[in-house]
Amino acid sequence: MAGVGQDRGVRWSLIYLVAHFVRMLKLQVIFVRDVLLKLDGETVIQARSACRPDSRLWTELLDCGTQPLGERLFDGTLPLKRSDFEFLRFEDSDHPSFRQPVNARRSYFDWNGETLELTEYFLLKLIDLYR
């Protein structure tokens, strides 16, 4: 992505939100890390990583502050297996978020039997930048 940003003369920046516990439907508790990827100050991608709170491997990895998660996921040092991608295209009224995602993709990582769900929301602003 940095190459794309550099070619267009734009600046990519990452903003990380604190990893936190979230209560989901059926009172299931999960550990979540939300990330916003900004391009020229505009949020263009929102990513959410989620795992069980008792998953020691994943919670320690997700609690990495401002370090990009991708640096660890894809550096080849972890014994990970990644699922195929699942894709979703949102219609205008499908998602109540003020960030207005237009597409999303989700995949799962397995690390010694523990699972991480990674969902990336590609926001309308990203599409607008390349029109």
OpenMM code with the backbone's topology and positions (N, CA, C; nanometers):
from openmm import Vec3, app, unit

residues = "MET ALA GLY VAL GLY GLN ASP ARG GLY VAL ARG TRP SER LEU ILE TYR LEU VAL ALA HIS PHE VAL ARG MET LEU LYS LEU GLN VAL ILE PHE VAL ARG ASP VAL LEU LEU LYS LEU ASP GLY GLU THR VAL ILE GLN ALA ARG SER ALA CYS ARG PRO ASP SER ARG LEU TRP THR GLU LEU LEU ASP CYS GLY THR GLN PRO LEU GLY GLU ARG LEU PHE ASP GLY THR LEU PRO LEU LYS ARG SER ASP PHE GLU PHE LEU ARG PHE GLU ASP SER ASP HIS PRO SER PHE ARG GLN PRO VAL ASN ALA ARG ARG SER TYR PHE ASP TRP ASN GLY GLU THR LEU GLU LEU THR GLU TYR PHE LEU LEU LYS LEU ILE ASP LEU TYR ARG".split()
positions = [
    Vec3(0.0810, -0.1195, 0.0000),
    Vec3(0.0000, 0.0000, 0.0000),
    Vec3(0.0851, 0.1256, 0.0000),
    Vec3(0.1980, 0.1192, 0.0678),
    Vec3(0.2805, 0.2386, 0.0726),
    Vec3(0.3254, 0.2764, -0.0679),
    Vec3(0.3526, 0.1743, -0.1519),
    Vec3(0.3929, 0.2031, -0.2884),
    Vec3(0.2847, 0.2774, -0.3648),
    Vec3(0.1602, 0.2363, -0.3479),
    Vec3(0.0497, 0.3043, -0.4148),
    Vec3(0.0411, 0.4481, -0.3670),
    Vec3(0.0505, 0.4676, -0.2361),
    Vec3(0.0427, 0.6017, -0.1802),
    Vec3(0.1559, 0.6897, -0.2275),
    Vec3(0.2752, 0.6340, -0.2363),
    Vec3(0.3890, 0.7125, -0.2798),
    Vec3(0.3755, 0.7504, -0.4264),
    Vec3(0.3262, 0.6606, -0.5092),
    Vec3(0.3102, 0.6904, -0.6509),
    Vec3(0.2141, 0.8056, -0.6736),
    Vec3(0.1123, 0.8167, -0.5919),
    Vec3(0.0122, 0.9213, -0.6092),
    Vec3(0.0471, 1.0466, -0.5306),
    Vec3(0.1605, 1.0469, -0.4618),
    Vec3(0.2000, 1.1636, -0.3857),
    Vec3(0.1151, 1.1867, -0.2623),
    Vec3(0.0640, 1.0789, -0.2036),
    Vec3(-0.0185, 1.0911, -0.0839),
    Vec3(0.0532, 1.0248, 0.0325),
    Vec3(0.0087, 1.0550, 0.1501),
    Vec3(0.0732, 1.0024, 0.2694),
    Vec3(-0.0214, 0.9097, 0.3441),
    Vec3(0.0235, 0.7865, 0.3669),
    Vec3(-0.0530, 0.6888, 0.4448),
    Vec3(-0.0183, 0.7044, 0.5917),
    Vec3(-0.1148, 0.6915, 0.6765),
    Vec3(-0.0874, 0.6894, 0.8195),
    Vec3(-0.1825, 0.5913, 0.8863),
    Vec3(-0.1363, 0.5331, 0.9940),
    Vec3(-0.2174, 0.4364, 1.0683),
    Vec3(-0.2550, 0.4963, 1.2028),
    Vec3(-0.3778, 0.4753, 1.2414),
    Vec3(-0.4214, 0.5135, 1.3750),
    Vec3(-0.4749, 0.3874, 1.4410),
    Vec3(-0.4232, 0.3563, 1.5564),
    Vec3(-0.4635, 0.2360, 1.6265),
    Vec3(-0.5486, 0.2716, 1.7468),
    Vec3(-0.6554, 0.2004, 1.7618),
    Vec3(-0.7374, 0.2145, 1.8813),
    Vec3(-0.6939, 0.1080, 1.9807),
    Vec3(-0.7153, 0.1324, 2.1058),
    Vec3(-0.6733, 0.0402, 2.2102),
    Vec3(-0.7489, -0.0919, 2.1979),
    Vec3(-0.6755, -0.2022, 2.2091),
    Vec3(-0.7410, -0.3330, 2.2124),
    Vec3(-0.8272, -0.3389, 2.3377),
    Vec3(-0.9433, -0.3969, 2.3260),
    Vec3(-1.0374, -0.3946, 2.4376),
    Vec3(-1.1311, -0.5143, 2.4321),
    Vec3(-1.2003, -0.5358, 2.5436),
    Vec3(-1.3011, -0.6400, 2.5500),
    Vec3(-1.4340, -0.5830, 2.5027),
    Vec3(-1.5072, -0.6612, 2.4282),
    Vec3(-1.6371, -0.6188, 2.3768),
    Vec3(-1.7380, -0.7288, 2.4056),
    Vec3(-1.8559, -0.6904, 2.4505),
    Vec3(-1.9633, -0.7874, 2.4691),
    Vec3(-2.0406, -0.7975, 2.3384),
    Vec3(-2.0587, -0.9196, 2.2929),
    Vec3(-2.1300, -0.9439, 2.1681),
    Vec3(-2.2654, -1.0078, 2.2000),
    Vec3(-2.3401, -1.0423, 2.0953),
    Vec3(-2.4685, -1.1092, 2.1115),
    Vec3(-2.4519, -1.2355, 2.1955),
    Vec3(-2.5550, -1.2721, 2.2663),
    Vec3(-2.5562, -1.3894, 2.3530),
    Vec3(-2.4546, -1.3771, 2.4659),
    Vec3(-2.4171, -1.2562, 2.5008),
    Vec3(-2.3261, -1.2275, 2.6106),
    Vec3(-2.1905, -1.2951, 2.5960),
    Vec3(-2.1509, -1.3219, 2.4750),
    Vec3(-2.0195, -1.3781, 2.4506),
    Vec3(-1.9175, -1.2651, 2.4578),
    Vec3(-1.8106, -1.2853, 2.5308),
    Vec3(-1.7060, -1.1846, 2.5431),
    Vec3(-1.5930, -1.2215, 2.4475),
    Vec3(-1.5461, -1.1219, 2.3706),
    Vec3(-1.4343, -1.1445, 2.2804),
    Vec3(-1.3310, -1.0335, 2.3002),
    Vec3(-1.2092, -1.0602, 2.2601),
    Vec3(-1.1017, -0.9617, 2.2662),
    Vec3(-1.0902, -0.9017, 2.1260),
    Vec3(-1.0920, -0.7688, 2.1173),
    Vec3(-1.0988, -0.7011, 1.9879),
    Vec3(-0.9894, -0.5958, 1.9769),
    Vec3(-0.9352, -0.5830, 1.8577),
    Vec3(-0.8448, -0.4729, 1.8251),
    Vec3(-0.8982, -0.4077, 1.6988),
    Vec3(-0.9288, -0.2802, 1.7067),
    Vec3(-0.9765, -0.2034, 1.5918),
    Vec3(-0.8650, -0.1122, 1.5415),
    Vec3(-0.8534, -0.1041, 1.4096),
    Vec3(-0.7504, -0.0221, 1.3471),
    Vec3(-0.8151, 0.0617, 1.2382),
    Vec3(-0.7736, 0.1870, 1.2288),
    Vec3(-0.8162, 0.2738, 1.1196),
    Vec3(-0.6943, 0.3066, 1.0345),
    Vec3(-0.7064, 0.2867, 0.9031),
    Vec3(-0.5995, 0.3221, 0.8099),
    Vec3(-0.6424, 0.4498, 0.7404),
    Vec3(-0.5576, 0.5514, 0.7491),
    Vec3(-0.5913, 0.6810, 0.6911),
    Vec3(-0.5013, 0.7117, 0.5724),
    Vec3(-0.5582, 0.7784, 0.4766),
    Vec3(-0.4869, 0.8254, 0.3588),
    Vec3(-0.5138, 0.9748, 0.3482),
    Vec3(-0.4078, 1.0551, 0.3531),
    Vec3(-0.4222, 1.2010, 0.3524),
    Vec3(-0.5208, 1.2496, 0.4578),
    Vec3(-0.5169, 1.1874, 0.5757),
    Vec3(-0.6018, 1.2302, 0.6858),
    Vec3(-0.7436, 1.1769, 0.6838),
    Vec3(-0.7810, 1.1021, 0.5827),
    Vec3(-0.9161, 1.0467, 0.5702),
    Vec3(-0.9130, 0.8968, 0.5985),
    Vec3(-1.0033, 0.8481, 0.6848),
    Vec3(-1.0129, 0.7050, 0.7121),
    Vec3(-1.0647, 0.6344, 0.5878),
    Vec3(-0.9878, 0.5365, 0.5372),
    Vec3(-1.0266, 0.4648, 0.4157),
    Vec3(-1.0465, 0.3150, 0.4388),
    Vec3(-0.9865, 0.2605, 0.5449),
    Vec3(-1.0027, 0.1190, 0.5783),
    Vec3(-1.0169, 0.1078, 0.7292),
    Vec3(-1.1118, 0.0273, 0.7723),
    Vec3(-1.1274, -0.0055, 0.9130),
    Vec3(-1.1076, -0.1558, 0.9248),
    Vec3(-1.0221, -0.1985, 1.0152),
    Vec3(-0.9970, -0.3413, 1.0342),
    Vec3(-1.0278, -0.3800, 1.1779),
    Vec3(-1.0824, -0.4989, 1.1948),
    Vec3(-1.1126, -0.5508, 1.3273),
    Vec3(-1.0567, -0.6915, 1.3385),
    Vec3(-0.9751, -0.7120, 1.4407),
    Vec3(-0.9224, -0.8443, 1.4742),
    Vec3(-0.9916, -0.8888, 1.6009),
    Vec3(-1.0369, -1.0128, 1.6041),
    Vec3(-1.1114, -1.0612, 1.7206),
    Vec3(-1.0720, -1.2050, 1.7525),
    Vec3(-1.0636, -1.2326, 1.8836),
    Vec3(-1.0328, -1.3678, 1.9293),
    Vec3(-1.0991, -1.3898, 2.0648),
    Vec3(-1.0941, -1.5113, 2.1121),
    Vec3(-1.1460, -1.5415, 2.2459),
    Vec3(-1.0544, -1.4750, 2.3481),
    Vec3(-1.1089, -1.4243, 2.4576),
    Vec3(-1.0241, -1.3582, 2.5574),
    Vec3(-0.9271, -1.4531, 2.6282),
    Vec3(-0.9548, -1.5840, 2.6229),
    Vec3(-0.8634, -1.6798, 2.6852),
    Vec3(-0.7586, -1.7321, 2.5866),
    Vec3(-0.7523, -1.6729, 2.4679),
    Vec3(-0.6514, -1.7102, 2.3693),
    Vec3(-0.5234, -1.6324, 2.3982),
    Vec3(-0.4370, -1.6904, 2.4764),
    Vec3(-0.3145, -1.6213, 2.5191),
    Vec3(-0.2285, -1.5793, 2.4000),
    Vec3(-0.2147, -1.6675, 2.3012),
    Vec3(-0.1311, -1.6351, 2.1855),
    Vec3(-0.1809, -1.5101, 2.1134),
    Vec3(-0.3112, -1.5089, 2.0812),
    Vec3(-0.3653, -1.3981, 2.0030),
    Vec3(-0.3790, -1.2694, 2.0839),
    Vec3(-0.4217, -1.2781, 2.2103),
    Vec3(-0.4385, -1.1541, 2.2875),
    Vec3(-0.3044, -1.0844, 2.3088),
    Vec3(-0.1982, -1.1615, 2.3306),
    Vec3(-0.0658, -1.1002, 2.3451),
    Vec3(-0.0209, -1.0357, 2.2140),
    Vec3(-0.0483, -1.1007, 2.1013),
    Vec3(-0.0093, -1.0450, 1.9722),
    Vec3(-0.0904, -0.9198, 1.9398),
    Vec3(-0.2204, -0.9232, 1.9708),
    Vec3(-0.3064, -0.8091, 1.9399),
    Vec3(-0.2791, -0.6879, 2.0289),
    Vec3(-0.2269, -0.7112, 2.1463),
    Vec3(-0.1977, -0.6010, 2.2380),
    Vec3(-0.0590, -0.5452, 2.2067),
    Vec3(-0.0440, -0.4936, 2.0838),
    Vec3(0.0880, -0.4525, 2.0351),
    Vec3(0.1013, -0.3015, 2.0155),
    Vec3(0.0087, -0.2253, 2.0741),
    Vec3(0.0198, -0.0798, 2.0642),
    Vec3(0.0093, -0.0312, 1.9219),
    Vec3(0.1058, 0.0485, 1.8801),
    Vec3(0.1001, 0.1071, 1.7450),
    Vec3(0.1733, 0.0240, 1.6401),
    Vec3(0.2303, -0.0899, 1.6787),
    Vec3(0.2967, -0.1755, 1.5806),
    Vec3(0.1916, -0.2352, 1.4878),
    Vec3(0.2105, -0.2268, 1.3570),
    Vec3(0.1143, -0.2884, 1.2641),
    Vec3(0.1071, -0.4399, 1.2837),
    Vec3(-0.0133, -0.4913, 1.2968),
    Vec3(-0.0348, -0.6337, 1.3157),
    Vec3(0.0200, -0.7136, 1.1972),
    Vec3(0.0057, -0.6590, 1.0780),
    Vec3(0.0543, -0.7272, 0.9582),
    Vec3(0.2029, -0.7580, 0.9611),
    Vec3(0.2806, -0.6737, 1.0290),
    Vec3(0.4247, -0.7009, 1.0391),
    Vec3(0.4503, -0.8346, 1.1052),
    Vec3(0.3707, -0.8695, 1.2050),
    Vec3(0.3871, -0.9978, 1.2735),
    Vec3(0.3173, -1.1115, 1.2003),
    Vec3(0.1986, -1.0841, 1.1447),
    Vec3(0.1233, -1.1903, 1.0776),
    Vec3(0.1960, -1.2428, 0.9547),
    Vec3(0.2653, -1.1563, 0.8846),
    Vec3(0.3199, -1.1945, 0.7542),
    Vec3(0.4722, -1.1959, 0.7477),
    Vec3(0.5400, -1.1923, 0.8639),
    Vec3(0.6863, -1.1937, 0.8594),
    Vec3(0.7450, -1.3347, 0.8507),
    Vec3(0.6591, -1.4368, 0.8553),
    Vec3(0.7042, -1.5742, 0.8375),
    Vec3(0.7551, -1.6418, 0.9632),
    Vec3(0.7506, -1.5749, 1.0776),
    Vec3(0.8024, -1.6349, 1.2009),
    Vec3(0.6976, -1.7126, 1.2796),
    Vec3(0.5703, -1.6925, 1.2476),
    Vec3(0.4635, -1.7592, 1.3217),
    Vec3(0.4073, -1.8763, 1.2410),
    Vec3(0.3745, -1.9875, 1.3074),
    Vec3(0.3193, -2.1047, 1.2376),
    Vec3(0.1692, -2.0881, 1.2127),
    Vec3(0.1335, -1.9991, 1.1200),
    Vec3(-0.0067, -1.9651, 1.0963),
    Vec3(-0.0612, -2.0352, 0.9731),
    Vec3(-0.1903, -2.0653, 0.9794),
    Vec3(-0.2650, -2.1114, 0.8625),
    Vec3(-0.3778, -2.0112, 0.8421),
    Vec3(-0.3939, -1.9641, 0.7184),
    Vec3(-0.4980, -1.8656, 0.6891),
    Vec3(-0.6068, -1.9292, 0.6038),
    Vec3(-0.7306, -1.8972, 0.6364),
    Vec3(-0.8443, -1.9476, 0.5588),
    Vec3(-0.8549, -1.8715, 0.4271),
    Vec3(-0.9435, -1.9181, 0.3423),
    Vec3(-0.9790, -1.8417, 0.2238),
    Vec3(-1.0518, -1.7153, 0.2672),
    Vec3(-1.0557, -1.6157, 0.1790),
    Vec3(-1.1277, -1.4926, 0.2076),
    Vec3(-1.2776, -1.5116, 0.1855),
    Vec3(-1.3558, -1.4441, 0.2677),
    Vec3(-1.4997, -1.4291, 0.2470),
    Vec3(-1.5202, -1.2818, 0.2116),
    Vec3(-1.6035, -1.2535, 0.1110),
    Vec3(-1.6242, -1.1162, 0.0661),
    Vec3(-1.7696, -1.0753, 0.0826),
    Vec3(-1.7910, -0.9450, 0.1037),
    Vec3(-1.9245, -0.8896, 0.1167),
    Vec3(-1.9261, -0.7515, 0.0524),
    Vec3(-2.0292, -0.7261, -0.0251),
    Vec3(-2.0507, -0.5929, -0.0815),
    Vec3(-2.1745, -0.5360, -0.0139),
    Vec3(-2.1600, -0.4175, 0.0451),
    Vec3(-2.2701, -0.3545, 0.1167),
    Vec3(-2.3562, -0.2725, 0.0215),
    Vec3(-2.4848, -0.2801, 0.0420),
    Vec3(-2.5757, -0.1855, -0.0209),
    Vec3(-2.5807, -0.0642, 0.0699),
    Vec3(-2.6348, 0.0468, 0.0243),
    Vec3(-2.6339, 0.1715, 0.1018),
    Vec3(-2.6907, 0.1558, 0.2426),
    Vec3(-2.7951, 0.0779, 0.2582),
    Vec3(-2.8611, 0.0700, 0.3881),
    Vec3(-2.8197, -0.0516, 0.4703),
    Vec3(-2.7258, -0.1312, 0.4205),
    Vec3(-2.6892, -0.2548, 0.4901),
    Vec3(-2.6091, -0.2343, 0.6169),
    Vec3(-2.5393, -0.1266, 0.6296),
    Vec3(-2.4490, -0.1089, 0.7419),
    Vec3(-2.4755, 0.0252, 0.8086),
    Vec3(-2.5055, 0.0236, 0.9375),
    Vec3(-2.5413, 0.1489, 1.0055),
    Vec3(-2.4228, 0.2381, 1.0408),
    Vec3(-2.3008, 0.1942, 1.0134),
    Vec3(-2.1829, 0.2702, 1.0525),
    Vec3(-2.1754, 0.4040, 0.9796),
    Vec3(-2.1319, 0.5038, 1.0507),
    Vec3(-2.1133, 0.6352, 0.9888),
    Vec3(-1.9960, 0.6338, 0.8922),
    Vec3(-1.9138, 0.5303, 0.8985),
    Vec3(-1.7971, 0.5240, 0.8093),
    Vec3(-1.8317, 0.4702, 0.6708),
    Vec3(-1.9489, 0.4185, 0.6495),
    Vec3(-2.0008, 0.3752, 0.5204),
    Vec3(-1.9086, 0.2790, 0.4440),
    Vec3(-1.8955, 0.1546, 0.4911),
    Vec3(-1.8167, 0.0598, 0.4132),
    Vec3(-1.8898, 0.0219, 0.2843),
    Vec3(-1.8142, -0.0040, 0.1801),
    Vec3(-1.8747, -0.0495, 0.0551),
    Vec3(-1.8412, -0.1960, 0.0283),
    Vec3(-1.7274, -0.2414, 0.0761),
    Vec3(-1.6873, -0.3805, 0.0623),
    Vec3(-1.6173, -0.4236, 0.1907),
    Vec3(-1.6205, -0.5532, 0.2149),
    Vec3(-1.5492, -0.6081, 0.3299),
    Vec3(-1.4941, -0.7441, 0.2915),
    Vec3(-1.3889, -0.7822, 0.3599),
    Vec3(-1.3369, -0.9182, 0.3449),
    Vec3(-1.2996, -0.9690, 0.4825),
    Vec3(-1.3152, -1.1001, 0.4993),
    Vec3(-1.2872, -1.1623, 0.6282),
    Vec3(-1.2089, -1.2902, 0.6041),
    Vec3(-1.1162, -1.3151, 0.6942),
    Vec3(-1.0429, -1.4416, 0.6926),
    Vec3(-1.0115, -1.4797, 0.8365),
    Vec3(-0.9727, -1.6044, 0.8533),
    Vec3(-0.9421, -1.6581, 0.9855),
    Vec3(-0.7998, -1.7115, 0.9847),
    Vec3(-0.7309, -1.6886, 1.0941),
    Vec3(-0.5963, -1.7416, 1.1122),
    Vec3(-0.6001, -1.8449, 1.2236),
    Vec3(-0.5333, -1.9574, 1.2018),
    Vec3(-0.5208, -2.0605, 1.3037),
    Vec3(-0.3758, -2.0623, 1.3515),
    Vec3(-0.3577, -2.0570, 1.4834),
    Vec3(-0.2246, -2.0619, 1.5438),
    Vec3(-0.2311, -2.1628, 1.6570),
    Vec3(-0.1790, -2.2794, 1.6315),
    Vec3(-0.1790, -2.3877, 1.7307),
    Vec3(-0.3183, -2.4140, 1.7875),
    Vec3(-0.4201, -2.4131, 1.7011),
    Vec3(-0.5557, -2.4439, 1.7425),
    Vec3(-0.6348, -2.3252, 1.7952),
    Vec3(-0.5735, -2.2081, 1.8023),
    Vec3(-0.6433, -2.0872, 1.8455),
    Vec3(-0.6733, -2.0026, 1.7221),
    Vec3(-0.7920, -1.9400, 1.7201),
    Vec3(-0.8402, -1.8724, 1.5997),
    Vec3(-0.8476, -1.7207, 1.6177),
    Vec3(-0.8056, -1.6502, 1.5129),
    Vec3(-0.8197, -1.5050, 1.5038),
    Vec3(-0.9061, -1.4752, 1.3824),
    Vec3(-1.0068, -1.3914, 1.4007),
    Vec3(-1.0893, -1.3449, 1.2885),
    Vec3(-1.0416, -1.2046, 1.2520),
    Vec3(-1.0127, -1.1839, 1.1245),
    Vec3(-0.9694, -1.0531, 1.0754),
    Vec3(-1.0686, -1.0063, 0.9700),
    Vec3(-1.1355, -0.8933, 0.9966),
    Vec3(-1.2312, -0.8355, 0.9031),
    Vec3(-1.1828, -0.6971, 0.8645),
    Vec3(-1.1799, -0.6708, 0.7346),
    Vec3(-1.1374, -0.5408, 0.6828),
    Vec3(-1.2529, -0.4791, 0.6062),
    Vec3(-1.2851, -0.3544, 0.6424),
    Vec3(-1.3926, -0.2798, 0.5781),
    Vec3(-1.3296, -0.1723, 0.4901),
    Vec3(-1.3582, -0.1796, 0.3610),
    Vec3(-1.3060, -0.0814, 0.2662),
    Vec3(-1.4117, 0.0265, 0.2520),
    Vec3(-1.3775, 0.1476, 0.2920),
    Vec3(-1.4750, 0.2542, 0.3068),
    Vec3(-1.4951, 0.3331, 0.1776),
    Vec3(-1.6088, 0.3988, 0.1696),
    Vec3(-1.6469, 0.4759, 0.0523),
    Vec3(-1.5404, 0.5771, 0.0142),
    Vec3(-1.4755, 0.6380, 0.1110),
    Vec3(-1.3734, 0.7397, 0.0834),
    Vec3(-1.2595, 0.6814, -0.0002),
    Vec3(-1.2257, 0.5557, 0.0203),
    Vec3(-1.1189, 0.4901, -0.0573),
    Vec3(-1.1587, 0.4820, -0.2043),
    Vec3(-1.2827, 0.4447, -0.2297),
    Vec3(-1.3316, 0.4368, -0.3677),
    Vec3(-1.3308, 0.5756, -0.4315),
    Vec3(-1.3736, 0.6764, -0.3547),
    Vec3(-1.3776, 0.8137, -0.4066),
    Vec3(-1.2395, 0.8635, -0.4471),
    Vec3(-1.1352, 0.8216, -0.3751),
    Vec3(-0.9990, 0.8684, -0.4047),
    Vec3(-0.9488, 0.8161, -0.5389),
    Vec3(-1.0002, 0.7037, -0.5836),
    Vec3(-0.9506, 0.6429, -0.7072),
    Vec3(-1.0488, 0.6554, -0.8233),
    Vec3(-1.1477, 0.7399, -0.8132),
    Vec3(-1.2421, 0.7625, -0.9235),
    Vec3(-1.1896, 0.8686, -1.0149),
] * unit.nanometer
topology = app.Topology()
chain = topology.addChain("A")
for resn in residues:
    res = topology.addResidue(resn, chain)
    for name in ("N", "CA", "C"):
        topology.addAtom(name, app.Element.getBySymbol(name[0]), res)
